[in-house]
């Protein structure tokens, strides 16, 4: 029996990996899996060697504070992978963790094929890293076509597969009448998949809702949460006594809610592409502690945080970062859009043109699963 070890480092990577494995399981039922994964892989019946929360750190300072713990987790993970002895180590995103593990695994057992999904964003910072990748990566799978030049330059085998969040989904329709008041329009909110992100952004978003409720009485607000942070968000909402705020973690319901939203306020990250793909106007928010911000500002080469803005070299989707990420600024931006439907239409048109350039010809997850199959044969 062939074996694949799936290595993720955070909930978004767990979700991306699950889209691929779902396809692979349909065509190959004879593969044995083990992982460092979360709820999405778990739903596919794939065991994780430990809880994903144990390695989900955000920001430079938290990484530094947990260096000893991270090093131990890397070594523990490497030992488990070597013991499992997979044909493929399939690592997904979170390069500061997953690629450190892959490098060690390859040095111990060069026969294990290392395939990494979601290339490190070398176009944002640390382009020099690419040279070192060819020593331990057999294949890099790219979400964006413009990334190819960085890996071609170093003769690293790579394939542009497109972004799985841009795939059309088959969703089971669910009755949402108990959750949402039909007389009110929906604004979707995304406070981040990591608890550390949610802790920073949730109070800001709750204050934004307070400002909206003081001005209007025609909106429902829905937080799109992970299974891990759903309770945290619910507890904070209860303290505010809001009657028009809900929290959802079910993926199918999330997509339906987002599809029926008139606007979204989202933490900078991959979720923005889901929002764009469903043609929902939005703004991007992000905030980190001051030391992390100074480090990022010094290292990062790009002017924007959002991929749509980076590709267009202009702010198609407004970004409220750091001190601009506050309840009043979010309120002003959202209200300005809601009062200007033409502005929302213009944003969606520009986004659609951009998405056409970064979608794969078929299906991202299918293309990745086909590459995995080639390495197994």
TITORDO-529222 format. One record per residue: residue in one letter; y, x, z of N, C-alpha, C, CB in turn. Coordinates in steps of 0.05 Angstrom, whole numbers, padded with zeros to 5 digits, always signed. Glycine has a CB too. Layout:
BEGIN
aYXZYXZYXZYXZ...
// end
This chain:
BEGIN
x-00024+00017+00000+00000+00000+00000+00025+00018+00000+00000-00019+00025x+00044+00011-00017+00069+00026-00018+00087+00018+00005+00084+00020-00045x+00104+00037+00014+00121+00033+00037+00150+00038+00031+00112+00050+00060x+00168+00022+00042+00197+00026+00040+00209+00024+00068+00210+00006+00020x+00225+00044+00075+00240+00043+00100+00269+00036+00092+00239+00070+00116x+00279+00014+00103+00306+00005+00097+00325+00013+00119+00308-00027+00092x+00345+00028+00112+00363+00040+00133+00391+00029+00129+00363+00071+00131x+00400+00013+00148+00428+00002+00148+00442+00012+00173+00428-00029+00146x+00468+00007+00174+00483+00016+00198+00502-00005+00209+00499+00040+00191x+00504-00028+00195+00521-00050+00205+00513-00076+00192+00551-00043+00200x+00523-00099+00202+00515-00125+00191+00519-00128+00161+00529-00147+00205x+00541-00118+00150+00546-00121+00121+00525-00106+00105+00574-00110+00114x+00516-00083+00114+00495-00068+00100+00468-00083+00102+00492-00040+00112x+00463-00095+00125+00439-00111+00129+00438-00134+00110+00437-00121+00159x+00461-00147+00106+00463-00169+00087+00458-00160+00058+00491-00183+00090x+00471-00138+00050+00467-00127+00023+00438-00120+00018+00485-00103+00019x+00426-00107+00038+00398-00099+00035+00380-00123+00031+00388-00082+00059x+00386-00144+00046+00369-00168+00045+00369-00181+00017+00377-00188+00066x+00392-00180+00003+00394-00192-00024+00375-00178-00043+00423-00191-00035x+00372-00152-00039+00354-00136-00056+00325-00141-00049+00360-00105-00054x+00319-00140-00024+00291-00143-00015+00280-00171-00021+00289-00137+00015x+00298-00191-00020+00290-00218-00028+00279-00218-00056+00314-00238-00026x+00292-00204-00075+00283-00202-00102+00257-00187-00104+00305-00189-00120x+00256-00165-00089+00233-00147-00090+00208-00161-00079+00238-00121-00075x+00211-00177-00059+00188-00191-00047+00176-00212-00066+00196-00205-00021x+00193-00223-00083+00183-00243-00102+00165-00230-00123+00207-00256-00116x+00171-00205-00131+00155-00193-00152+00133-00174-00141+00173-00177-00170x+00137-00164-00116+00117-00146-00104+00112-00155-00075+00128-00117-00104x+00089-00168-00071+00083-00177-00044+00066-00156-00028+00068-00203-00045x+00061-00134-00041+00043-00114-00030+00058-00089-00019+00023-00105-00050x+00084-00093-00011+00099-00070-00001+00102-00074+00030+00127-00069-00014x+00098-00052+00044+00102-00052+00073+00130-00042+00080+00080-00034+00088x+00144-00056+00097+00171-00049+00104+00174-00043+00134+00190-00072+00096x+00193-00026+00139+00203-00022+00167+00233-00016+00163+00188+00002+00182x+00249-00021+00184+00278-00018+00180+00293-00010+00205+00289-00043+00168x+00318-00002+00200+00340-00005+00219+00357-00027+00207+00356+00023+00225x+00354-00051+00217+00367-00074+00204+00375-00095+00225+00349-00087+00184x+00386-00117+00214+00395-00138+00231+00383-00165+00225+00425-00141+00230x+00398-00186+00229+00387-00214+00227+00378-00221+00199+00408-00234+00236x+00392-00211+00178+00385-00218+00151+00357-00207+00143+00406-00208+00131x+00352-00181+00149+00326-00170+00143+00304-00182+00161+00327-00139+00147x+00312-00188+00186+00293-00200+00204+00283-00227+00194+00306-00204+00232x+00301-00242+00181+00294-00268+00170+00274-00265+00147+00318-00283+00160x+00272-00241+00135+00253-00236+00114+00227-00225+00125+00265-00216+00094x+00225-00224+00152+00201-00215+00165+00199-00185+00168+00177-00225+00150x+00222-00171+00166+00222-00142+00167+00232-00133+00194+00240-00130+00145x+00214-00119+00208+00220-00109+00235+00240-00086+00235+00193-00101+00249x+00257-00086+00255+00276-00064+00259+00266-00047+00283+00305-00074+00264x+00269-00021+00281+00259-00004+00302+00276-00005+00327+00257+00025+00292x+00301-00015+00324+00318-00020+00347+00340-00039+00339+00330+00006+00360x+00355-00049+00358+00377-00069+00352+00399-00055+00338+00387-00082+00378x+00409-00067+00316+00430-00055+00300+00456-00050+00316+00437-00074+00276x+00460-00066+00337+00483-00063+00354+00485-00035+00366+00483-00083+00376x+00462-00022+00370+00461+00004+00383+00475+00026+00367+00432+00012+00388x+00479+00022+00341+00492+00042+00325+00517+00033+00310+00472+00053+00305x+00526+00008+00316+00549-00003+00302+00575+00006+00317+00547-00033+00300x+00586+00028+00308+00611+00037+00319+00633+00036+00298+00608+00066+00330x+00658+00033+00307+00680+00031+00288+00702+00051+00297+00691+00003+00286x+00713+00064+00277+00736+00082+00283+00728+00109+00292+00754+00069+00303x+00746+00128+00288+00740+00156+00294+00737+00161+00324+00762+00174+00283x+00755+00148+00340+00754+00154+00369+00729+00143+00382+00778+00141+00382x+00720+00119+00373+00695+00109+00385+00671+00125+00377+00691+00079+00377x+00672+00136+00352+00650+00154+00343+00650+00179+00360+00653+00161+00313x+00674+00191+00365+00675+00215+00381+00665+00210+00409+00705+00226+00382x+00673+00187+00420+00664+00181+00448+00634+00176+00450+00679+00156+00457x+00622+00169+00427+00593+00164+00427+00576+00185+00412+00588+00136+00415x+00588+00208+00408+00575+00229+00392+00547+00236+00402+00591+00255+00393x+00543+00239+00428+00517+00246+00439+00497+00224+00434+00519+00252+00469x+00506+00199+00438+00489+00176+00434+00481+00173+00404+00503+00150+00443x+00501+00177+00386+00495+00176+00357+00476+00197+00349+00522+00179+00342x+00479+00222+00358+00461+00244+00351+00433+00237+00360+00470+00270+00364x+00430+00226+00383+00403+00218+00393+00391+00196+00375+00404+00209+00422x+00408+00177+00367+00398+00155+00350+00390+00166+00323+00420+00134+00347x+00405+00185+00312+00398+00197+00286+00371+00210+00288+00419+00217+00277x+00367+00226+00309+00341+00240+00313+00318+00220+00317+00343+00259+00337x+00323+00199+00333+00303+00179+00338+00295+00165+00311+00313+00158+00358x+00315+00159+00295+00311+00145+00270+00295+00163+00251+00337+00137+00257x+00303+00188+00249+00289+00208+00232+00259+00209+00240+00302+00236+00234x+00254+00211+00265+00226+00213+00275+00210+00189+00267+00226+00217+00305x+00222+00165+00270+00208+00140+00263+00202+00139+00233+00224+00116+00271x+00221+00148+00217+00217+00147+00188+00195+00167+00179+00244+00155+00173x+00196+00190+00191+00175+00210+00184+00147+00200+00193+00181+00237+00199x+00147+00187+00216+00121+00175+00226+00112+00153+00207+00125+00165+00254x+00130+00136+00198+00123+00114+00179+00114+00125+00152+00148+00096+00176x+00126+00148+00144+00119+00161+00119+00122+00143+00095+00091+00172+00120x+00147+00133+00089+00150+00115+00067+00150+00129+00040+00176+00099+00070x+00146+00114+00019+00149+00125-00008+00179+00128-00014+00135+00107-00030x+00195+00108-00004+00223+00108-00009+00238+00104+00018+00231+00086-00029x+00259+00119+00021+00279+00114+00042+00303+00101+00028+00288+00140+00058x+00306+00075+00032+00327+00060+00019+00350+00056+00038+00316+00032+00009x+00371+00072+00036+00393+00071+00054+00416+00055+00042+00404+00099+00061x+00430+00039+00058+00450+00021+00049+00476+00024+00064+00440-00008+00051x+00497+00034+00050+00524+00036+00062+00524+00053+00087+00535+00007+00068x+00545+00050+00104+00548+00065+00130+00541+00094+00126+00530+00052+00151x+00554+00109+00108+00545+00136+00101+00546+00156+00124+00562+00147+00080x+00565+00152+00143+00566+00171+00165+00541+00171+00183+00591+00165+00182x+00527+00148+00182+00501+00147+00197+00478+00150+00178+00499+00120+00211x+00477+00133+00157+00453+00133+00140+00448+00159+00125+00455+00110+00120x+00469+00171+00115+00466+00196+00099+00459+00220+00117+00491+00202+00083x+00468+00219+00142+00459+00240+00160+00429+00239+00165+00475+00238+00187x+00420+00214+00168+00391+00209+00172+00376+00218+00146+00385+00180+00178x+00385+00209+00123+00372+00216+00098+00370+00246+00093+00387+00203+00074x+00391+00260+00100+00392+00290+00097+00370+00303+00114+00419+00301+00105x+00367+00294+00139+00347+00305+00156+00318+00298+00147+00351+00296+00185x+00315+00273+00139+00289+00264+00129+00280+00280+00105+00290+00234+00122x+00298+00285+00086+00292+00300+00062+00285+00328+00068+00316+00299+00043x+00298+00340+00088+00292+00368+00095+00264+00371+00108+00313+00379+00114x+00255+00350+00121+00229+00350+00134+00207+00343+00114+00228+00331+00158x+00212+00322+00098+00192+00313+00079+00205+00307+00052+00178+00287+00089x+00206+00328+00034+00219+00325+00008+00206+00305-00011+00220+00352-00006x+00181+00296-00004+00167+00277-00021+00177+00249-00018+00137+00278-00014x+00191+00243+00003+00203+00216+00007+00227+00214-00012+00211+00211+00037x+00227+00194-00029+00249+00190-00048+00272+00176-00033+00240+00172-00072x+00296+00188-00036+00319+00177-00022+00338+00163-00042+00334+00200-00007x+00341+00137-00038+00358+00121-00056+00380+00108-00039+00341+00099-00071x+00405+00114-00046+00427+00103-00029+00442+00082-00045+00445+00126-00021x+00446+00059-00032+00459+00036-00044+00487+00034-00031+00443+00010-00040x+00508+00032-00047+00536+00031-00040+00545+00060-00036+00540+00014-00014x+00555+00072-00057+00564+00100-00056+00586+00103-00036+00573+00109-00084x+00586+00125-00021+00608+00131-00003+00635+00130-00019+00605+00158+00011x+00655+00120-00007+00681+00117-00022+00695+00143-00025+00699+00096-00008x+00684+00161-00041+00696+00188-00045+00723+00186-00059+00677+00205-00061x+00728+00164-00072+00754+00160-00085+00776+00152-00065+00752+00138-00107x+00768+00147-00040+00787+00141-00019+00794+00166-00003+00777+00119-00001x+00772+00181+00004+00776+00206+00019+00751+00223+00018+00784+00199+00049x+00754+00249+00023+00732+00268+00025+00715+00269-00001+00714+00262+00048x+00729+00273-00024+00715+00275-00050+00695+00298-00050+00735+00278-00073x+00701+00319-00035+00684+00343-00034+00656+00338-00024+00697+00364-00017x+00652+00315-00011+00625+00308+00000+00604+00306-00022+00626+00282+00015x+00613+00298-00047+00594+00293-00068+00575+00316-00073+00609+00286-00094x+00586+00341-00072+00570+00365-00077+00545+00366-00060+00586+00390-00073x+00549+00359-00034+00527+00361-00015+00505+00339-00020+00537+00359+00013x+00513+00317-00032+00494+00294-00035+00470+00302-00053+00508+00271-00047x+00475+00319-00073+00453+00325-00092+00430+00340-00079+00464+00341-00115x+00435+00351-00055+00414+00366-00041+00393+00347-00029+00426+00384-00019x+00401+00322-00024+00382+00305-00009+00381+00276-00020+00390+00304+00020x+00397+00269-00040+00395+00242-00052+00383+00243-00080+00423+00229-00053x+00363+00226-00084+00350+00225-00110+00365+00206-00129+00321+00215-00108x+00378+00186-00118+00391+00166-00135+00413+00151-00119+00371+00145-00147x+00437+00149-00131+00458+00134-00118+00464+00109-00135+00484+00152-00115x+00466+00086-00121+00471+00061-00135+00500+00052-00130+00451+00039-00125x+00515+00048-00151+00544+00044-00150+00551+00015-00152+00557+00060-00171x+00570+00006-00136+00580-00021-00137+00602-00024-00159+00591-00030-00110x+00616-00002-00164+00638-00003-00183+00635+00019-00205+00665+00002-00168x+00640+00010-00229+00636+00028-00253+00653+00053-00252+00642+00012-00278x+00678+00051-00241+00696+00074-00241+00686+00096-00223+00724+00065-00232x+00665+00091-00206+00655+00112-00188+00637+00132-00203+00639+00099-00166x+00627+00125-00226+00608+00142-00241+00617+00170-00245+00601+00129-00267x+00643+00173-00252+00653+00200-00258+00650+00220-00236+00683+00198-00266x+00652+00210-00211+00650+00228-00188+00621+00240-00185+00658+00214-00162x+00601+00223-00192+00573+00232-00189+00562+00245-00214+00556+00208-00182x+00572+00237-00237+00565+00250-00262+00574+00279-00262+00578+00236-00287x+00597+00284-00250+00609+00310-00249+00591+00330-00235+00636+00309-00234x+00576+00320-00215+00557+00337-00199+00528+00334-00208+00560+00331-00169x+00524+00320-00230+00497+00315-00241+00478+00302-00221+00484+00341-00250x+00490+00282-00206+00474+00267-00188+00465+00241-00202+00490+00260-00161x+00440+00235-00202+00430+00211-00215+00443+00186-00203+00399+00209-00214x+00455+00170-00220+00469+00146-00209+00467+00123-00229+00498+00153-00203x+00470+00099-00219+00469+00075-00235+00490+00055-00225+00441+00062-00236x+00506+00045-00243+00525+00023-00236+00509-00003-00236+00549+00022-00256x+00508-00016-00213+00492-00040-00210+00510-00065-00205+00472-00038-00188x+00536-00061-00201+00553-00083-00194+00551-00091-00165+00546-00107-00211x+00567-00110-00157+00568-00118-00129+00552-00144-00124+00597-00121-00119x+00533-00144-00105+00517-00168-00100+00533-00191-00090+00496-00162-00081x+00556-00186-00078+00573-00208-00068+00586-00223-00091+00594-00198-00049x+00584-00213-00115+00595-00226-00139+00574-00242-00153+00607-00206-00157x+00550-00243-00143+00528-00258-00155+00532-00288-00149+00500-00249-00146x+00523-00304-00168+00523-00333-00163+00499-00340-00145+00522-00350-00190x+00503-00357-00126+00482-00364-00107+00472-00392-00111+00492-00359-00079x+00446-00395-00104+00435-00423-00104+00436-00432-00075+00406-00424-00116x+00453-00450-00069+00456-00459-00041+00446-00487-00037+00486-00458-00033x+00433-00490-00014+00424-00517-00006+00448-00532+00005+00400-00515+00014x+00454-00555-00006+00477-00571+00004+00471-00582+00032+00484-00593-00016x+00491-00579+00049+00488-00589+00077+00510-00609+00082+00489-00565+00097x+00504-00629+00098+00524-00649+00105+00543-00637+00126+00511-00675+00116x+00568-00633+00119+00587-00620+00137+00606-00640+00151+00603-00600+00122x+00600-00666+00148+00619-00686+00158+00622-00685+00189+00609-00714+00150x+00601-00676+00203+00603-00674+00232+00620-00650+00240+00575-00672+00244x+00623-00631+00222+00637-00607+00229+00666-00607+00221+00623-00583+00216x+00672-00620+00198+00699-00619+00187+00711-00647+00183+00698-00604+00160x+00736-00650+00191+00751-00674+00187+00760-00676+00158+00775-00676+00207x+00750-00696+00143+00757-00698+00115+00786-00701+00109+00742-00722+00103x+00801-00710+00129+00830-00715+00124+00846-00689+00126+00840-00735+00145x+00833-00667+00135+00847-00642+00138+00836-00621+00119+00844-00632+00167x+00854-00603+00109+00846-00582+00091+00836-00558+00108+00869-00573+00073x+00817-00543+00095+00804-00521+00110+00818-00494+00104+00775-00519+00103x+00823-00478+00125+00831-00450+00122+00809-00434+00135+00859-00445+00135x+00796-00416+00119+00774-00399+00129+00786-00373+00141+00754-00393+00107x+00774-00365+00164+00783-00341+00178+00759-00322+00182+00795-00349+00205x+00765-00296+00177+00744-00275+00180+00755-00253+00198+00736-00264+00153x+00744-00252+00223+00754-00232+00242+00737-00207+00243+00754-00245+00270x+00719-00203+00224+00703-00178+00223+00675-00182+00233+00717-00157+00239x+00657-00165+00223+00629-00167+00231+00623-00151+00256+00611-00158+00208x+00639-00131+00261+00634-00114+00285+00649-00126+00309+00643-00085+00280x+00637-00124+00332+00649-00135+00356+00676-00121+00362+00630-00131+00381x+00677-00095+00357+00702-00080+00362+00725-00090+00344+00698-00050+00357x+00718-00099+00319+00739-00110+00302+00747-00138+00312+00728-00112+00273x+00727-00154+00319+00733-00181+00328+00750-00181+00353+00707-00196+00334x+00745-00162+00371+00761-00160+00396+00791-00155+00390+00750-00137+00413x+00796-00141+00369+00824-00135+00361+00837-00158+00346+00826-00109+00345x+00822-00169+00326+00834-00189+00308+00833-00217+00318+00820-00187+00281x+00814-00224+00335+00811-00252+00344+00836-00262+00359+00787-00254+00362x+00847-00247+00378+00871-00258+00392+00894-00262+00373+00879-00238+00414x+00897-00245+00353+00918-00248+00333+00914-00274+00317+00919-00223+00314x+00889-00278+00308+00884-00302+00292+00886-00328+00309+00855-00300+00280x+00879-00327+00334+00882-00351+00351+00912-00357+00355+00869-00346+00379x+00929-00337+00357+00958-00341+00359+00969-00352+00333+00972-00315+00367x+00958-00343+00311+00965-00353+00285+00959-00383+00283+00951-00338+00262x+00935-00391+00292+00927-00420+00292+00947-00436+00309+00898-00423+00303x+00954-00425+00332+00973-00438+00350+01000-00444+00336+00979-00421+00376x+01010-00424+00321+01035-00427+00306+01031-00449+00284+01043-00400+00293x+01008-00448+00271+01003-00468+00249+01002-00496+00261+00976-00461+00235x+00988-00499+00284+00986-00526+00296+01013-00537+00306+00966-00524+00320x+01030-00518+00314+01057-00527+00323+01073-00538+00299+01072-00504+00336x+01068-00527+00276+01084-00535+00252+01070-00557+00235+01087-00510+00234x+01044-00557+00234+01029-00576+00217+01007-00590+00233+01017-00561+00193x+00998-00612+00221+00975-00627+00233+00956-00634+00211+00985-00652+00248x+00952-00616+00191+00935-00623+00168+00915-00602+00161+00953-00629+00145x+00909-00583+00180+00890-00562+00173+00868-00559+00194+00905-00535+00171x+00844-00554+00184+00821-00546+00200+00818-00516+00197+00795-00561+00193x+00811-00501+00218+00807-00472+00216+00778-00466+00222+00826-00457+00235x+00765-00451+00205+00737-00444+00209+00733-00414+00209+00719-00457+00187x+00723-00404+00232+00716-00376+00234+00689-00371+00222+00718-00366+00264x+00686-00352+00204+00661-00344+00193+00651-00320+00210+00663-00337+00162x+00630-00324+00226+00621-00304+00245+00593-00294+00238+00621-00316+00273x+00587-00271+00250+00559-00261+00248+00544-00274+00272+00557-00230+00249x+00518-00273+00271+00502-00283+00294+00510-00269+00319+00471-00280+00289x+00517-00242+00316+00523-00226+00340+00549-00234+00353+00524-00197+00331x+00570-00242+00337+00596-00246+00350+00604-00276+00352+00617-00232+00335x+00585-00294+00345+00591-00322+00345+00599-00332+00373+00567-00338+00335x+00584-00324+00393+00589-00333+00421+00616-00323+00431+00566-00324+00440x+00622-00298+00425+00647-00286+00433+00671-00303+00422+00649-00257+00423x+00669-00310+00397+00691-00325+00384+00693-00353+00396+00687-00327+00354x+00669-00366+00400+00669-00393+00412+00681-00394+00439+00640-00404+00413x+00674-00374+00456+00685-00373+00483+00715-00371+00484+00672-00349+00498x+00726-00354+00465+00755-00351+00464+00769-00376+00454+00762-00327+00447x+00756-00390+00435+00768-00415+00425+00769-00436+00447+00751-00425+00401x+00748-00438+00463+00747-00458+00484+00770-00454+00504+00720-00456+00499x+00777-00429+00509+00799-00423+00528+00825-00434+00518+00801-00393+00532x+00828-00437+00491+00853-00446+00479+00854-00476+00476+00857-00433+00452x+00832-00490+00480+00830-00519+00477+00838-00529+00449+00847-00532+00498x+00831-00514+00429+00837-00523+00402+00817-00545+00394+00836-00500+00381x+00826-00566+00380+00808-00587+00372+00802-00585+00342+00820-00615+00378x+00815-00567+00328+00812-00565+00298+00802-00538+00290+00839-00571+00285x+00785-00526+00307+00774-00499+00301+00744-00499+00305+00788-00477+00319x+00730-00489+00285+00701-00487+00286+00692-00458+00281+00688-00506+00265x+00667-00452+00290+00655-00426+00285+00628-00430+00271+00652-00409+00311x+00623-00416+00249+00597-00418+00235+00585-00391+00230+00600-00434+00209x+00559-00389+00232+00546-00363+00225+00524-00367+00204+00533-00351+00251x+00516-00392+00199+00496-00397+00179+00507-00390+00151+00487-00427+00180x+00493-00373+00136+00503-00363+00111+00507-00385+00090+00483-00342+00099x+00489-00404+00089+00491-00425+00070+00515-00443+00075+00466-00442+00070x+00519-00449+00100+00542-00466+00108+00568-00450+00103+00540-00475+00137x+00568-00424+00109+00591-00407+00105+00601-00410+00076+00585-00378+00111x+00583-00407+00057+00591-00408+00029+00602-00435+00022+00566-00402+00011x+00590-00457+00032+00600-00484+00027+00628-00488+00038+00581-00505+00038x+00632-00479+00063+00658-00481+00076+00679-00465+00061+00657-00471+00105x+00673-00441+00053+00691-00424+00039+00698-00436+00012+00680-00396+00035x+00678-00447-00002+00682-00460-00028+00702-00484-00026+00656-00470-00040x+00702-00497-00003+00719-00520+00001+00745-00514+00016+00704-00541+00017x+00750-00488+00019+00775-00479+00032+00798-00478+00013+00771-00452+00046x+00822-00482+00023+00846-00479+00006+00858-00451+00008+00867-00500+00013x+00850-00437+00030+00860-00410+00034+00842-00395+00053+00890-00411+00046x+00844-00368+00053+00828-00351+00071+00845-00328+00082+00803-00340+00057x+00841-00322+00108+00853-00298+00120+00830-00281+00129+00872-00306+00145x+00828-00257+00116+00803-00241+00120+00809-00213+00128+00787-00241+00095x+00792-00203+00146+00792-00174+00152+00786-00158+00127+00772-00168+00175x+00799-00136+00124+00795-00119+00101+00765-00110+00100+00813-00094+00101x+00752-00113+00077+00724-00106+00075+00710-00121+00052+00709-00111+00101x+00684-00120+00051+00669-00131+00029+00671-00162+00028+00640-00124+00032x+00677-00174+00050+00679-00204+00050+00701-00213+00031+00684-00214+00078x+00720-00196+00026+00742-00203+00008+00732-00210-00020+00763-00181+00007x+00711-00195-00028+00700-00200-00055+00686-00228-00057+00680-00178-00063x+00674-00236-00035+00662-00263-00034+00684-00284-00037+00646-00268-00008x+00705-00280-00023+00728-00298-00024+00739-00300-00053+00750-00290-00004x+00743-00276-00065+00753-00274-00092+00734-00287-00112+00757-00245-00100x+00708-00283-00108+00689-00294-00127+00688-00324-00127+00661-00283-00120x+00695-00336-00104+00696-00365-00102+00723-00377-00109+00688-00373-00074x+00741-00359-00118+00768-00367-00128+00785-00380-00106+00765-00386-00151x+00783-00368-00082+00800-00378-00059+00823-00358-00055+00782-00381-00033x+00848-00367-00056+00870-00349-00050+00869-00339-00022+00897-00364-00055x+00879-00315-00017+00876-00302+00009+00897-00281+00015+00848-00290+00011x+00897-00273+00040+00911-00248+00048+00891-00231+00064+00937-00255+00065x+00897-00205+00066+00880-00186+00080+00894-00177+00105+00873-00162+00061x+00879-00175+00127+00890-00164+00152+00872-00142+00162+00893-00187+00173x+00885-00123+00177+00869-00103+00190+00886-00089+00211+00858-00082+00170x+00873-00081+00233+00887-00067+00254+00867-00049+00269+00901-00087+00274x+00876-00025+00276+00859-00007+00292+00877+00006+00312+00845+00014+00273x+00865+00022+00331+00882+00035+00351+00899+00056+00337+00865+00047+00374x+00920+00064+00350+00941+00081+00338+00930+00108+00329+00964+00085+00357x+00913+00120+00346+00902+00147+00339+00885+00145+00313+00884+00158+00362x+00867+00124+00312+00851+00120+00288+00869+00116+00263+00833+00096+00291x+00890+00101+00267+00908+00096+00244+00921+00121+00234+00930+00076+00253x+00930+00139+00252+00942+00164+00244+00922+00182+00229+00953+00179+00268x+00897+00182+00239+00876+00198+00225+00871+00187+00197+00850+00198+00242x+00868+00161+00195+00863+00148+00169+00887+00153+00150+00858+00118+00172x+00911+00150+00160+00935+00154+00143+00936+00183+00132+00961+00148+00159x+00927+00201+00148+00927+00230+00140+00905+00235+00119+00923+00248+00164x+00882+00222+00122+00859+00229+00105+00857+00213+00079+00834+00225+00120x+00865+00187+00080+00860+00169+00058+00879+00174+00035+00863+00140+00067x+00868+00174+00010+00884+00180-00014+00895+00155-00027+00867+00194-00034x+00884+00131-00022+00892+00107-00035+00915+00093-00020+00869+00088-00038x+00932+00079-00035+00955+00065-00023+00946+00039-00011+00976+00060-00045x+00925+00027-00021+00916+00001-00012+00889+00001+00002+00915-00019-00035x+00884-00020+00018+00858-00022+00032+00838-00039+00016+00862-00035+00059x+00848-00058+00001+00830-00077-00013+00823-00067-00041+00843-00104-00015x+00797-00070-00049+00787-00059-00074+00802-00072-00098+00757-00064-00076x+00808-00097-00097+00822-00111-00119+00849-00097-00123+00826-00141-00114x+00863-00092-00101+00889-00078-00103+00887-00050-00112+00903-00079-00075x+00866-00036-00103+00861-00008-00111+00857-00006-00141+00837+00004-00096x+00840-00024-00152+00834-00024-00181+00860-00030-00197+00812-00044-00188x+00876-00049-00187+00900-00057-00202+00924-00040-00196+00907-00086-00194x+00922-00022-00176+00944-00005-00168+00969-00020-00161+00950+00015-00191x+00964-00044-00150+00987-00060-00140+00975-00081-00121+01002-00074-00164x+00993-00094-00106+00984-00113-00085+00980-00141-00097+01004-00114-00062x+00957-00146-00108+00950-00172-00118+00945-00191-00094+00924-00171-00137x+00930-00180-00074+00925-00195-00049+00942-00182-00027+00894-00195-00042x+00961-00196-00015+00977-00184+00006+00961-00172+00028+00996-00204+00018x+00969-00148+00038+00955-00134+00059+00974-00132+00083+00946-00106+00050x+00965-00143+00105+00980-00141+00131+00965-00121+00148+00984-00168+00145x+00973-00096+00148+00959-00075+00162+00975-00065+00186+00953-00052+00142x+00961-00058+00207+00973-00047+00231+00995-00064+00243+00984-00019+00225x+01020-00055+00245+01040-00071+00260+01047-00097+00245+01065-00054+00264x+01042-00098+00219+01046-00123+00204+01024-00143+00209+01048-00117+00174x+01002-00133+00221+00980-00151+00227+00985-00164+00254+00953-00135+00228x+01002-00185+00253+01008-00200+00277+01010-00230+00270+01035-00190+00290x+01010-00247+00290+01008-00276+00285+01032-00286+00268+01007-00291+00311x+01056-00277+00274+01080-00286+00260+01079-00279+00231+01105-00275+00273x+01071-00254+00224+01070-00245+00196+01048-00260+00181+01065-00215+00195x+01026-00264+00194+01004-00279+00181+01013-00308+00175+00978-00279+00199x+01026-00320+00195+01037-00347+00192+01056-00349+00169+01051-00356+00219x+01075-00330+00168+01095-00330+00146+01082-00328+00119+01115-00307+00150x+01063-00309+00117+01049-00304+00091+01033-00329+00082+01031-00280+00093x+01018-00340+00100+01001-00363+00093+01018-00387+00085+00983-00370+00117x+01038-00393+00101+01056-00416+00095+01070-00412+00068+01077-00419+00117x+01079-00387+00062+01092-00381+00037+01073-00388+00013+01101-00351+00036x+01048-00380+00015+01029-00386-00006+01024-00416-00008+01002-00371+00000x+01019-00428+00015+01013-00457+00015+01036-00474+00003+01007-00467+00043x+01060-00464+00006+01083-00479-00005+01088-00471-00035+01108-00473+00011x+01074-00451-00045+01077-00442-00073+01051-00442-00087+01090-00414-00073x+01041-00465-00096+01015-00466-00110+01013-00448-00135+01009-00495-00118x+01036-00444-00149+01036-00427-00172+01029-00398-00165+01063-00428-00186x+01038-00390-00141+01033-00363-00131+01003-00359-00126+01049-00357-00105x+00990-00380-00115+00961-00379-00110+00946-00378-00136+00953-00404-00093x+00955-00394-00156+00943-00394-00182+00944-00367-00196+00955-00416-00200x+00968-00354-00193+00972-00328-00205+00953-00307-00193+01002-00319-00202x+00950-00308-00166+00932-00289-00153+00904-00293-00163+00933-00294-00122x+00894-00317-00165+00867-00323-00174+00863-00313-00203+00860-00353-00172x+00882-00317-00220+00880-00308-00248+00877-00278-00250+00904-00317-00264x+00893-00263-00234+00892-00234-00234+00866-00224-00223+00916-00222-00218x+00856-00238-00202+00830-00231-00190+00808-00235-00210+00826-00247-00164x+00808-00257-00223+00786-00263-00243+00784-00242-00264+00791-00290-00255x+00807-00233-00274+00808-00212-00294+00796-00186-00284+00837-00207-00304x+00801-00180-00258+00790-00156-00246+00760-00158-00241+00805-00150-00219x+00751-00181-00232+00723-00185-00226+00706-00182-00251+00718-00212-00214x+00717-00190-00274+00702-00188-00299+00695-00158-00305+00719-00199-00323x+00712-00140-00295+00707-00111-00300+00687-00099-00281+00734-00096-00297x+00682-00112-00258+00664-00099-00238+00638-00115-00233+00679-00096-00212x+00634-00136-00249+00608-00151-00246+00587-00137-00263+00612-00180-00255x+00563-00137-00254+00541-00126-00270+00533-00146-00291+00516-00119-00252x+00520-00137-00312+00513-00155-00334+00493-00177-00325+00501-00140-00358x+00475-00169-00307+00455-00189-00298+00460-00196-00269+00426-00178-00302x+00444-00184-00251+00447-00189-00222+00445-00162-00208+00426-00209-00212x+00464-00156-00191+00464-00131-00177+00438-00126-00161+00488-00129-00158x+00430-00146-00146+00406-00143-00129+00381-00140-00146+00403-00167-00110x+00380-00154-00169+00358-00151-00187+00356-00123-00199+00359-00172-00209x+00379-00112-00207+00380-00086-00218+00371-00065-00198+00408-00079-00229x+00380-00068-00173+00372-00049-00152+00342-00051-00147+00388-00055-00126x+00331-00076-00146+00303-00079-00141+00286-00067-00163+00296-00109-00138x+00296-00068-00188+00282-00056-00211+00281-00026-00208+00295-00064-00237x+00303-00014-00199+00304+00015-00195+00284+00023-00173+00333+00024-00187x+00283+00008-00151+00264+00013-00130+00235+00012-00140+00267-00007-00106x+00230-00008-00157+00203-00011-00168+00195+00013-00185+00202-00037-00185x+00214+00024-00200+00209+00047-00217+00200+00071-00200+00234+00055-00233x+00213+00074-00177+00206+00097-00159+00179+00092-00145+00228+00100-00138x+00170+00067-00144+00145+00061-00131+00121+00064-00150+00145+00032-00120x+00126+00063-00176+00104+00064-00195+00095+00092-00201+00113+00050-00221
// end
